[in-house]
């Protein structure tokens, strides 16, 4: 094997920075340090319905099974942080979309930059040279590799944290077939802090560094395709796509700098959006509005499900007409969660709409949601009298 080229390693890093990656480090291609804890996490069922995690377990544990020729791994991070606060949201019925989803879908942005990086390496590196880029859709334990490459450490909140720059970063990887000079891992700097563990609204951390995805608001509002468990709905709050809380409370994010990447600037209507109009988006309106945005991952039915839950949690009487409209949505998932939200509101009008909905509803699951909502609302009605 050729000797690693220190000046080539440096030039690759400079090129990555020139392409907009604020974090860059290089590691040898090895089995990830946390492969055993990853396997344990899967075995305990903490991945929930993330079936692709189970399907790709072996690939994730052995990068050489994905890229047999790979010798070195360039890990990169791109800042997506936009410093708009939650507190600007007032008490109007507004939802919260995770910061990473305010702009354009990062997969394409990062993949195309990594392709440019590969082209640059091909120009300045030895030949023949193989390379392959991944952006979180590939079967790669990217935080593990980024940690070994010295980009940061994996915090108790399971995010990769740079000691100087925080954790608001998208990660990507470029596997290369050449030896390079490798960086040193950074030690864990969480210390005695447990702010993220305490702040999680759904208590999704079963312990430091261990997330039960089945309780995580990001999982519930993005990855979960079906019904949000009833006992978790009140804890989801006004989150309609992702969460951010475990990153917002992290002291290493206090000095986070805003991104200068135009693709991640917030699109109109994605920062703290008004919830009520979102509940009547048609399939076509949803497609047009979120084209090229990470939000499409939730699909219309998942997104409107989340909007209904958020409105149920906010309990704004202004939302009652929109929720009654959603009782007639084409998707049973939306009808059922709208029923739950009306049950939370518990007003006379909401209860009447639920009773009427029950007469016309054919879907057994939605019927049971409506019945539960009526029971909950009428129980509340006996205790208090609602204005509407
Ligand atoms: Fe670590 Fe504290 Fe940040 Fe959690 S909030 S990741 S414990 S430093």
Boltz pocket constraint, residues with backbone or C-beta under 6 A from the ligand:
constraints:
  - pocket:
      binder: B
      contacts: [[A, 155], [A, 156], [A, 157], [A, 158], [A, 161], [A, 189], [A, 190], [A, 191], [A, 193], [A, 194], [A, 195], [A, 196], [A, 197], [A, 246], [A, 249], [A, 250], [A, 251], [A, 252]]
      max_distance: 6.0
